[in-house]
Amino acid sequence: MGNRYFAAIGGDAARADAVRHAALADPGWRIALDRPGCLVVAERDAMLVPIADDGLVIGPLFALGRSHRLDAFSASSAATLRANGAAGLVRGHWGGYVAIVADTDQNSVALVRAPFGELPCFHAPSAQGYAVASDVALLERFGGFRPRLDWPALGDFLCAPRVRSAATCLSGLGELRGGEQIRFGEAGPCVTTLWSPWTFADPARALADGREAVKRLHGEILAAVGARGSTLTRSVLMLSGGLDSSIIAASAAARGLDLRCANISTDDPAGDERRYARAVCDRLGVPLAERLFQLDGVDLETSAAAGLPRPASRAFEYEARRQAHLVAGKEGADAVLSGGGGDNIFCSLQSVLPLLDCRAGLADGPMYRRLAREIAALCDTSVWTVRRKAWLRSWQHRPPPLDIDTGFLSAGTAARARAASRHPWLEPPATVLPGKAAHVALLLGPQYLTEDSDPCAARRFLYPLLAQPVVELCLRIPTWLWFERGCNRAVARRAFEATLPEQVAWRRSKGSPDAFLVALFESRRQQIRRLLLDGNLAGHGLLDCDALAAYLDDPRPVRGSGHVRILRLVDAEAWSRCWPG
C-alpha cells in the first residue's frame, strides 16, 4: 500500500486543472480532496481518513489507546479536531501521517506532520502558489518543480548530518519536520511547532516510580508494535540479537503478528551476532533467516538515497536493507521492521550526568550511591572517579555538545558548522535537568531514521520503537532509573526480561560492522580516491583535498574513524550525481 500524495495549494487555477486531469487519467491515482485553493491527489490505495468535508489525513493514523489503525473519525471526533485544531490531532493520535486541512474562512491551508512520522512532506513555490508532496518525483510530475543541487546546503549537511534542518540540499525545496505545522495563507507560509520533547522532559512530568515505569513501558511498546502490525500482512524484522530488535520480536510474538526474522552479520566475530538472534528466535518460536554482508553488494557509485533531497542513506546500510528485502521478498512480507532508535529513546548514556539529575531530584542518599556504582561498572572505572567527575561537572553549566563533524571538509565549509548544527532539541529550557537534556539530544538520530523514509520504496521500512507514545513515556522516565546491573537501558531490559533470554535482555556487548567497513574501505581505496578527489564535492570546494589525499595514500592499516567519515563523503558524492547543479 502506497501513501504518496501531491497537493496544489493556491495559485494558478490552470495548474490545479492540469493536476486534476492527470490524476483522473491515471488509474493508480485519485482525487483525495478538492476544495477552493486546495487540491490533493493520492495513490489509489493510500490510507486516507477524511476530516469532515475540508480535510484529510494521509498515512497510518492511530488513536491513543487503540490497537488498530483509525480509518474514520466519528462526527464528534471530527468536530473536536476542528475546535482544537492541529494540536488536538498531535495530542490524541500518532502514526506516520500527514494531515491537510483547508480553511476557506481564513483562505489558508494547514499541513501537519506526525512526530517521528515516516511520510515526508516537502514544499516549494509553484505557479503563484505552493506545491506540496511526499517526494521530489511528484513535485516534478505535478508541480513543475525543477530540482537543482544547493551546494552550501550540502556542505551544511555534511557538517552536521544528524541535525535535521527544515532546509533540504535542493534549491527552493523545504521540508516540514515531524511535529510541525505549516500554514499557507495570504502572508505566505508560517511554520509552528506542535510537538517538542521538552514538554515530556520537564521534571514536573517525571515518572519516578521505577516499577510503574517498567510496567508502563512494557504496555506502550506492546501497543505500538501491535498497532503497527495491524496494518501489515506479514513483516520481516532485522534482528541483530541486540536488545532493541529483540524487544520488537518479543512484542510481535506477544501480539500474535505474522513475523519472520533476518539476521545480517559480518564474518568478523565483532559483527557476528547470530548466536543471540538464534537464542531469541528459539525462545519465541519465530523463523530466522541468516545472511552475511557482501562486499560485492555495495556499489559506491550508486546512491542509496537517489530520489531523496539529502544524502541520508549510507552504502553499507543499504547492503543490510538489501539483504533484509531479499528475505522479505522470499517470505512474502509487506514491510521490514527495525529496532533502530532504541538505544536513543532508552537513554543509552555513558555519562555522569544522570548523577546530577539524581542529586537534583532526590538529593544524596542510597539511590545516588547505587547509581554511582552502576555508572562505574558500565564505564569500567572506579566509583571514586565517577563521583569526582560528577562533582566537577556540577560546576559547569553548559548545553549538550554540538553534533558537528568537519573531518575532511574545506575551511570554508567547516566555518558554517556551528550555524548548521543549530536545532531546538539542543537548546534545553532552564528547568530541564542536564542528564535529561543529553537524553533529548540522543533523539536527533531517530528523527533522521524515520523522517528520511522513501515513500517510493516497494516495501515499507518501519521503526516501531519510535512510536510517539513510546518516545513520550521514555522522556518522562528520570535518567537515574535507566541504570542497573552495570547496564544502561535498564527500564527496557526489566520490561522484557521475562520473555527474552537473559544473555540478550542483560547483554552489555554490542555488535559492530566496523570490520566490514574497514574491508570495504581497503578494497576500494583507489575507487574512493578517484570519486572524491576528481568528483563534484571537490569541484565545488567542499572538501579538504590535501587531507583526503594524505589519508587515502597512507599505506598503513586504517586507524581511528577516518575511514567511516570518508565513506560518508563517498555517499554524498554518489548522491550529488543524481541531481543537476
C-alpha positions as CSV (number, residue, x, y, z in Angstrom):
1,M,0.0,0.0,0.0
2,G,1.4,3.4,-1.1
3,N,0.8,6.7,0.6
4,R,2.3,9.1,-2.0
5,Y,0.4,12.3,-2.4
6,F,0.6,15.7,-4.1
7,A,-1.2,19.0,-3.1
8,A,-1.6,22.1,-5.2
9,I,-2.3,25.0,-2.8
10,G,-3.5,28.4,-4.1
11,G,-2.1,29.9,-7.2
12,D,-2.9,29.3,-10.8
13,A,-6.2,27.5,-11.4
14,A,-4.8,26.1,-14.6
15,R,-2.2,24.3,-12.6
16,A,-4.8,22.7,-10.4
17,D,-6.9,21.7,-13.5
18,A,-3.8,20.1,-15.0
19,V,-3.2,18.1,-11.9
20,R,-6.8,17.1,-11.6
21,H,-6.9,15.9,-15.2
22,A,-3.6,13.9,-14.8
23,A,-4.9,12.2,-11.7
24,L,-8.2,11.3,-13.3
25,A,-6.4,9.9,-16.3
26,D,-4.1,7.6,-14.2
27,P,-5.9,4.5,-12.8
28,G,-3.3,4.4,-10.0
29,W,-4.3,7.8,-8.6
30,R,-7.4,9.5,-7.3
31,I,-8.6,12.9,-6.1
32,A,-8.4,12.9,-2.3
33,L,-9.6,16.4,-1.5
34,D,-10.9,19.1,-3.8
35,R,-11.6,22.5,-2.2
36,P,-11.2,26.1,-3.3
37,G,-7.4,26.7,-3.2
38,C,-6.5,23.2,-2.2
39,L,-6.4,20.1,-4.5
40,V,-4.9,16.9,-3.1
41,V,-4.3,13.7,-5.2
42,A,-3.1,10.5,-3.8
43,E,-2.3,6.9,-4.8
44,R,-5.5,4.9,-5.2
45,D,-4.6,2.5,-2.3
46,A,-3.4,5.2,0.1
47,M,-4.6,5.2,3.7
48,L,-7.0,8.2,3.8
49,V,-9.0,9.4,6.8
50,P,-11.4,12.3,5.9
51,I,-11.7,15.2,8.4
52,A,-15.3,16.4,7.7
53,D,-15.5,17.9,4.2
54,D,-12.4,20.1,4.1
55,G,-9.5,18.0,5.3
56,L,-8.0,14.5,5.5
57,V,-5.2,12.5,7.0
58,I,-2.9,10.6,4.7
59,G,-0.9,7.6,6.0
60,P,-1.3,5.3,9.0
61,L,-3.1,7.0,11.9
62,F,-3.7,5.6,15.4
63,A,-5.7,7.0,18.2
64,L,-4.1,6.8,21.7
65,G,-5.3,3.6,23.4
66,R,-6.5,2.0,20.2
67,S,-4.8,-1.2,18.9
68,H,-5.8,-0.8,15.2
69,R,-5.4,1.8,12.5
70,L,-8.1,4.6,12.5
71,D,-9.9,4.6,9.2
72,A,-12.6,7.2,10.0
73,F,-13.4,9.9,12.5
74,S,-16.7,10.0,14.2
75,A,-18.8,13.1,13.8
76,S,-17.9,14.2,17.4
77,S,-14.2,13.5,16.9
78,A,-14.1,15.5,13.7
79,A,-15.9,18.4,15.5
80,T,-13.4,18.2,18.3
81,L,-10.5,18.2,15.9
82,R,-11.9,21.3,14.2
83,A,-12.4,23.0,17.6
84,N,-8.9,22.1,18.9
85,G,-7.0,22.4,15.6
86,A,-3.9,20.6,14.7
87,A,-2.6,20.5,18.3
88,G,-5.5,18.2,19.2
89,L,-4.6,15.8,16.4
90,V,-1.0,15.6,17.6
91,R,-2.0,15.2,21.3
92,G,-4.6,12.4,20.7
93,H,-3.1,10.5,17.8
94,W,0.2,9.1,16.5
95,G,1.5,7.4,13.4
96,G,3.2,8.1,10.1
97,Y,0.7,10.6,8.8
98,V,0.4,14.0,7.1
99,A,-2.8,15.9,7.7
100,I,-4.1,18.6,5.3
101,V,-7.0,21.0,6.2
102,A,-8.4,23.7,4.0
103,D,-9.8,26.7,5.9
104,T,-12.0,28.6,3.4
105,D,-12.9,31.3,6.0
106,Q,-9.2,32.3,6.5
107,N,-8.3,31.5,2.9
108,S,-5.5,29.2,4.1
109,V,-4.4,25.6,4.1
110,A,-2.6,23.9,7.0
111,L,-0.5,20.7,6.9
112,V,0.7,18.7,9.9
113,R,3.3,16.0,10.0
114,A,3.3,13.4,12.7
115,P,6.2,13.5,15.3
116,F,8.7,10.8,14.0
117,G,6.4,10.2,11.1
118,E,7.8,8.3,8.1
119,L,5.6,10.0,5.5
120,P,7.6,13.0,4.2
121,C,6.2,16.5,3.4
122,F,8.2,18.6,1.0
123,H,7.1,22.0,-0.3
124,A,8.1,24.5,-2.9
125,P,6.7,27.6,-4.6
126,S,4.7,26.8,-7.7
127,A,2.7,28.9,-10.2
128,Q,1.9,31.8,-7.8
129,G,1.0,29.2,-5.1
130,Y,2.7,26.2,-3.5
131,A,3.3,22.6,-4.3
132,V,3.5,20.0,-1.5
133,A,4.3,16.3,-1.9
134,S,5.6,13.2,-0.4
135,D,8.6,13.1,-2.7
136,V,10.6,15.1,-5.2
137,A,9.4,13.0,-8.2
138,L,5.8,14.1,-7.6
139,L,6.8,17.7,-7.3
140,E,8.4,17.3,-10.7
141,R,5.5,15.5,-12.2
142,F,2.6,17.6,-10.9
143,G,4.2,20.8,-9.6
144,G,6.6,21.8,-12.3
145,F,9.5,21.7,-9.8
146,R,13.0,21.6,-11.3
147,P,15.4,20.2,-8.8
148,R,18.8,21.7,-8.6
149,L,21.5,20.9,-6.1
150,D,22.2,23.5,-3.3
151,W,25.9,23.2,-2.7
152,P,26.2,25.3,0.5
153,A,23.2,23.3,2.0
154,L,25.0,20.1,1.1
155,G,28.1,21.4,2.9
156,D,25.9,22.2,6.0
157,F,24.5,18.7,5.9
158,L,28.0,17.2,5.8
159,C,29.0,19.3,8.9
160,A,26.0,18.0,10.9
161,P,24.4,15.0,9.2
162,R,22.3,14.0,12.2
163,V,20.9,17.5,12.8
164,R,17.7,17.7,10.8
165,S,17.0,21.1,9.2
166,A,13.9,22.3,7.5
167,A,16.1,23.1,4.5
168,T,17.0,20.3,2.1
169,C,20.0,20.0,-0.2
170,L,17.9,21.0,-3.2
171,S,17.4,24.7,-4.0
172,G,14.0,26.0,-3.2
173,L,12.8,22.9,-1.6
174,G,11.8,22.9,2.1
175,E,10.6,20.2,4.4
176,L,8.0,20.1,7.2
177,R,9.7,18.3,10.1
178,G,7.8,15.9,12.3
179,G,5.7,17.6,15.0
180,E,5.3,20.8,13.0
181,Q,2.5,22.6,11.2
182,I,2.9,24.8,8.1
183,R,0.1,27.1,7.2
184,F,-0.1,28.6,3.7
185,G,-2.0,31.8,3.7
186,E,-2.1,35.3,2.2
187,A,1.0,36.3,4.2
188,G,3.0,33.3,2.9
189,P,4.0,30.1,4.7
190,C,4.2,30.1,8.5
191,V,5.6,27.1,10.5
192,T,4.6,26.3,14.1
193,T,6.0,23.7,16.4
194,L,3.2,21.4,17.8
195,W,5.3,18.7,19.5
196,S,8.5,19.1,21.4
197,P,10.5,16.6,23.5
198,W,11.0,19.3,26.1
199,T,7.3,19.0,27.1
200,F,7.9,15.5,28.3
201,A,11.4,16.1,29.7
202,D,10.0,18.6,32.2
203,P,10.8,17.4,35.7
204,A,7.2,18.2,36.7
205,R,6.0,15.3,34.4
206,A,8.6,12.8,35.6
207,L,7.5,9.2,36.2
208,A,9.8,8.5,39.1
209,D,8.3,5.2,40.3
210,G,10.6,2.5,38.8
211,R,8.1,-0.3,38.9
212,E,5.4,1.8,37.3
213,A,7.9,2.9,34.6
214,V,8.7,-0.7,33.8
215,K,5.0,-1.6,33.6
216,R,4.0,1.4,31.5
217,L,6.9,0.9,29.1
218,H,6.1,-2.7,28.5
219,G,2.5,-1.8,27.8
220,E,3.2,1.1,25.4
221,I,5.7,-1.0,23.4
222,L,3.3,-3.9,23.1
223,A,0.5,-1.5,22.0
224,A,2.8,0.3,19.4
225,V,4.1,-2.9,17.9
226,G,0.6,-4.3,17.8
227,A,-0.9,-1.2,16.2
228,R,1.8,-1.1,13.5
229,G,1.4,-4.8,12.9
230,S,-2.4,-4.3,12.4
231,T,-1.6,-2.6,9.0
232,L,0.6,-5.4,7.8
233,T,0.0,-8.9,6.5
234,R,3.5,-10.2,7.3
235,S,6.7,-8.5,8.2
236,V,10.4,-9.3,8.4
237,L,12.3,-8.0,11.4
238,M,16.0,-7.1,11.1
239,L,17.0,-9.0,14.3
240,S,20.6,-8.2,15.2
241,G,20.4,-10.1,18.5
242,G,20.7,-6.8,20.4
243,L,18.2,-5.6,23.0
244,D,16.1,-3.2,20.9
245,S,15.3,-5.5,17.9
246,S,14.8,-8.4,20.4
247,I,12.1,-6.3,22.2
248,I,10.3,-5.9,18.9
249,A,10.4,-9.6,18.3
250,A,9.0,-10.4,21.8
251,S,6.3,-7.8,21.3
252,A,5.3,-9.1,17.9
253,A,5.1,-12.6,19.2
254,A,3.0,-11.5,22.2
255,R,0.6,-9.7,19.8
256,G,0.4,-12.8,17.5
257,L,1.8,-11.0,14.5
258,D,2.9,-12.9,11.4
259,L,6.7,-12.3,11.8
260,R,9.9,-13.6,10.2
261,C,13.3,-12.5,11.4
262,A,16.5,-11.9,9.4
263,N,20.0,-11.6,10.9
264,I,22.6,-9.8,8.8
265,S,26.1,-10.4,10.1
266,T,29.7,-9.9,9.1
267,D,32.1,-12.8,9.0
268,D,34.2,-11.0,11.7
269,P,33.5,-12.0,15.3
270,A,32.7,-8.5,16.4
271,G,29.9,-8.2,13.8
272,D,28.6,-11.8,14.2
273,E,25.6,-11.8,16.5
274,R,23.9,-14.9,15.2
275,R,24.0,-16.8,18.5
276,Y,22.0,-14.0,20.1
277,A,19.4,-13.9,17.3
278,R,19.1,-17.7,17.4
279,A,18.5,-17.6,21.2
280,V,15.7,-15.0,20.7
281,C,14.0,-16.9,17.9
282,D,14.3,-20.2,19.7
283,R,12.6,-18.7,22.8
284,L,9.8,-17.1,20.8
285,G,9.3,-19.8,18.2
286,V,9.9,-17.4,15.3
287,P,11.7,-18.4,12.0
288,L,15.1,-16.9,11.4
289,A,17.0,-16.3,8.2
290,E,20.7,-15.7,8.4
291,R,22.5,-13.6,5.8
292,L,26.0,-12.1,5.5
293,F,27.1,-8.7,4.5
294,Q,28.5,-8.9,1.0
295,L,31.3,-6.6,-0.2
296,D,30.2,-7.0,-3.8
297,G,26.7,-5.9,-2.8
298,V,27.9,-2.4,-2.1
299,D,28.1,-0.1,-5.2
300,L,29.8,3.1,-4.1
301,E,28.8,4.9,-7.3
302,T,25.1,4.2,-6.9
303,S,23.4,6.3,-4.2
304,A,21.2,4.6,-1.7
305,A,19.4,7.9,-1.3
306,A,18.7,8.5,-5.0
307,G,15.5,10.5,-5.3
308,L,15.7,11.8,-1.7
309,P,16.6,15.5,-1.2
310,R,19.6,14.7,1.1
311,P,22.3,12.0,1.0
312,A,20.8,10.5,4.1
313,S,21.3,6.8,3.4
314,R,24.7,5.0,3.7
315,A,26.0,2.5,1.3
316,F,26.7,-0.2,3.9
317,E,23.3,0.4,5.5
318,Y,21.8,-0.1,2.0
319,E,23.5,-3.5,1.9
320,A,21.8,-4.5,5.2
321,R,18.5,-3.3,3.8
322,R,19.1,-5.1,0.5
323,Q,19.6,-8.4,2.4
324,A,16.5,-7.8,4.5
325,H,14.4,-7.0,1.4
326,L,15.6,-10.2,-0.2
327,V,14.3,-12.2,2.8
328,A,11.1,-10.1,2.8
329,G,10.5,-10.9,-0.9
330,K,11.1,-14.6,-0.3
331,E,8.7,-14.6,2.7
332,G,6.0,-12.5,1.0
333,A,6.3,-9.8,3.6
334,D,4.9,-6.3,3.0
335,A,7.2,-4.4,5.5
336,V,10.6,-4.6,7.1
337,L,10.9,-3.7,10.8
338,S,14.0,-2.4,12.6
339,G,14.9,-1.7,16.2
340,G,16.7,1.4,15.1
341,G,16.4,4.3,17.6
342,G,16.0,2.1,20.6
343,D,19.4,3.0,22.1
344,N,18.4,6.6,21.9
345,I,15.0,6.6,23.4
346,F,16.0,4.0,26.1
347,C,18.7,6.5,27.3
348,S,21.8,4.7,26.3
349,L,24.1,7.2,28.0
350,Q,27.6,6.6,29.3
351,S,27.9,9.7,31.3
352,V,27.9,11.1,34.9
353,L,25.1,13.5,34.0
354,P,22.4,11.1,35.4
355,L,24.1,11.6,38.8
356,L,23.5,15.3,38.6
357,D,19.8,14.6,37.8
358,C,19.6,12.2,40.7
359,R,21.0,14.7,43.1
360,A,18.7,17.4,41.9
361,G,15.7,15.1,42.1
362,L,16.4,13.0,45.2
363,A,19.3,14.7,46.9
364,D,22.1,12.5,48.3
365,G,21.1,9.0,49.6
366,P,21.0,5.3,48.7
367,M,19.8,6.0,45.1
368,Y,22.7,8.3,44.4
369,R,25.3,5.9,45.8
370,R,23.7,3.0,43.9
371,L,23.7,5.0,40.6
372,A,27.4,5.9,41.1
373,R,28.2,2.2,41.3
374,E,26.1,1.3,38.2
375,I,27.7,4.0,36.1
376,A,31.2,3.0,37.3
377,A,30.5,-0.6,36.3
378,L,29.1,0.5,32.9
379,C,32.1,2.7,32.2
380,D,34.6,0.2,33.7
381,T,36.1,2.7,36.1
382,S,36.0,3.4,39.9
383,V,33.2,4.8,41.9
384,W,35.6,7.5,43.1
385,T,36.3,8.6,39.6
386,V,32.6,8.7,38.7
387,R,31.7,10.8,41.7
388,R,34.6,13.1,41.2
389,K,33.7,13.7,37.6
390,A,30.1,14.3,38.6
391,W,31.2,16.9,41.2
392,L,33.4,18.7,38.6
393,R,30.6,18.6,36.0
394,S,28.1,20.1,38.5
395,W,30.1,23.3,38.4
396,Q,29.9,23.5,34.6
397,H,26.7,24.8,33.2
398,R,26.8,24.0,29.5
399,P,24.3,22.6,27.0
400,P,24.7,19.3,25.2
401,P,27.7,19.3,22.9
402,L,27.1,20.4,19.3
403,D,26.8,17.4,16.9
404,I,29.5,18.6,14.4
405,D,31.9,16.7,12.2
406,T,34.1,18.8,9.9
407,G,36.5,16.0,9.1
408,F,38.0,16.3,5.6
409,L,35.9,19.4,4.8
410,S,37.3,22.6,3.4
411,A,37.9,25.5,5.7
412,G,35.0,27.4,4.1
413,T,32.6,24.6,4.6
414,A,33.7,24.0,8.2
415,A,33.2,27.7,9.0
416,R,29.5,27.2,8.7
417,A,29.4,24.2,11.0
418,R,28.1,26.0,14.2
419,A,25.2,27.5,12.3
420,A,24.4,24.2,10.6
421,S,24.2,22.4,13.9
422,R,21.5,24.6,15.4
423,H,18.5,22.6,16.5
424,P,15.7,23.2,19.0
425,W,16.4,19.8,20.6
426,L,19.9,21.0,21.5
427,E,18.6,24.1,23.3
428,P,17.1,22.9,26.7
429,P,14.9,25.1,28.8
430,A,16.3,26.1,32.1
431,T,14.1,23.7,34.1
432,V,15.3,20.6,32.3
433,L,18.0,18.6,34.2
434,P,21.4,18.1,32.4
435,G,21.1,14.3,32.0
436,K,17.7,14.6,30.5
437,A,18.9,17.3,28.1
438,A,21.5,14.8,27.0
439,H,18.8,12.2,26.6
440,V,16.8,14.5,24.4
441,A,19.9,15.2,22.3
442,L,20.1,11.5,21.6
443,L,16.7,11.8,19.7
444,L,18.4,13.6,16.8
445,G,19.5,10.2,15.4
446,P,16.0,8.6,15.4
447,Q,14.5,11.7,13.8
448,Y,16.5,11.2,10.7
449,L,15.9,7.5,10.7
450,T,12.2,7.8,10.4
451,E,11.8,11.1,8.6
452,D,14.1,10.2,5.7
453,S,11.9,7.3,4.6
454,D,11.4,6.8,0.9
455,P,7.7,6.7,0.0
456,C,8.6,5.3,-3.4
457,A,10.1,2.1,-2.0
458,A,8.4,-1.1,-2.9
459,R,8.2,-2.2,0.8
460,R,7.8,0.0,3.9
461,F,10.6,0.2,6.4
462,L,9.3,0.8,9.9
463,Y,10.8,1.6,13.3
464,P,8.1,0.6,15.9
465,L,10.1,1.7,18.9
466,L,9.9,5.3,17.7
467,A,6.1,5.4,18.1
468,Q,5.2,8.8,19.6
469,P,3.6,7.3,22.8
470,V,6.8,5.2,23.5
471,V,9.1,8.2,23.0
472,E,7.0,10.4,25.2
473,L,6.9,7.9,28.0
474,C,10.7,7.3,27.8
475,L,11.3,11.1,28.1
476,R,9.2,11.1,31.3
477,I,11.3,8.4,33.0
478,P,14.2,10.0,35.0
479,T,17.7,9.3,33.8
480,W,18.7,7.7,37.0
481,L,16.2,4.8,36.6
482,W,17.8,3.7,33.3
483,F,20.9,2.2,35.0
484,E,21.0,-1.2,36.7
485,R,23.4,-4.3,36.8
486,G,26.1,-2.3,35.2
487,C,23.9,-1.6,32.1
488,N,22.0,1.4,30.7
489,R,18.6,1.0,29.1
490,A,17.6,-0.8,32.3
491,V,13.9,0.1,32.3
492,A,13.5,-1.6,28.9
493,R,15.5,-4.6,30.0
494,R,13.3,-5.0,33.0
495,A,10.2,-4.6,30.9
496,F,11.1,-7.6,28.7
497,E,13.4,-9.8,30.8
498,A,10.7,-12.3,31.4
499,T,10.2,-13.0,27.7
500,L,13.8,-12.7,26.4
501,P,16.8,-14.9,27.1
502,E,18.8,-13.4,29.9
503,Q,22.0,-13.2,27.8
504,V,20.1,-10.9,25.5
505,A,18.0,-9.0,28.0
506,W,21.0,-8.0,30.1
507,R,23.6,-8.1,27.3
508,R,26.3,-5.5,27.7
509,S,28.3,-6.0,24.5
510,K,27.2,-4.6,21.1
511,G,27.9,-5.9,17.6
512,S,29.8,-3.7,15.2
513,P,30.1,-3.6,11.4
514,D,33.4,-1.8,11.6
515,A,35.4,-4.8,10.3
516,F,33.1,-4.8,7.2
517,L,33.6,-1.0,6.8
518,V,37.4,-1.4,7.1
519,A,37.3,-4.2,4.4
520,L,35.1,-2.1,2.2
521,F,37.4,0.9,2.5
522,E,40.6,-1.1,2.0
523,S,39.3,-2.9,-1.0
524,R,38.1,0.3,-2.7
525,R,40.8,2.8,-1.8
526,Q,41.6,3.7,-5.4
527,Q,38.0,4.0,-6.4
528,I,37.3,6.2,-3.4
529,R,40.3,8.4,-4.2
530,R,39.0,8.9,-7.8
531,L,35.4,9.5,-6.7
532,L,36.3,12.1,-4.1
533,L,39.4,13.9,-5.5
534,D,38.0,14.1,-9.0
535,G,34.4,14.5,-8.0
536,N,31.6,17.0,-7.6
537,L,32.2,17.7,-3.9
538,A,35.9,18.6,-4.5
539,G,35.0,20.6,-7.6
540,H,32.6,22.8,-5.6
541,G,35.1,23.4,-2.8
542,L,33.5,21.3,-0.1
543,L,36.5,19.1,0.6
544,D,40.0,19.4,2.1
545,C,41.6,17.5,-0.8
546,D,45.1,17.6,0.8
547,A,43.9,15.9,4.0
548,L,41.9,13.4,2.0
549,A,44.9,12.5,-0.3
550,A,47.2,12.1,2.7
551,Y,44.8,9.7,4.4
552,L,44.0,7.7,1.3
553,D,47.6,7.4,0.3
554,D,48.8,6.3,3.7
555,P,50.0,2.7,3.2
556,R,49.4,1.8,6.9
557,P,46.2,0.0,8.0
558,V,43.3,2.3,8.7
559,R,43.2,3.9,12.2
560,G,40.6,5.7,14.1
561,S,37.3,6.6,12.4
562,G,38.6,8.4,9.4
563,H,37.6,5.7,7.0
564,V,34.0,5.9,8.3
565,R,33.9,9.6,7.6
566,I,35.3,9.2,4.1
567,L,32.7,6.6,3.3
568,R,30.0,9.1,4.3
569,L,31.6,11.6,1.9
570,V,31.5,8.9,-0.8
571,D,27.8,8.5,-0.2
572,A,27.3,12.3,-0.6
573,E,29.4,12.2,-3.8
574,A,27.3,9.4,-5.3
575,W,24.1,11.3,-4.3
576,S,25.3,14.5,-5.8
577,R,25.5,12.8,-9.2
578,C,21.7,12.2,-9.1
579,W,20.8,15.9,-9.5
580,P,21.7,18.7,-11.8
581,G,23.6,21.6,-10.3
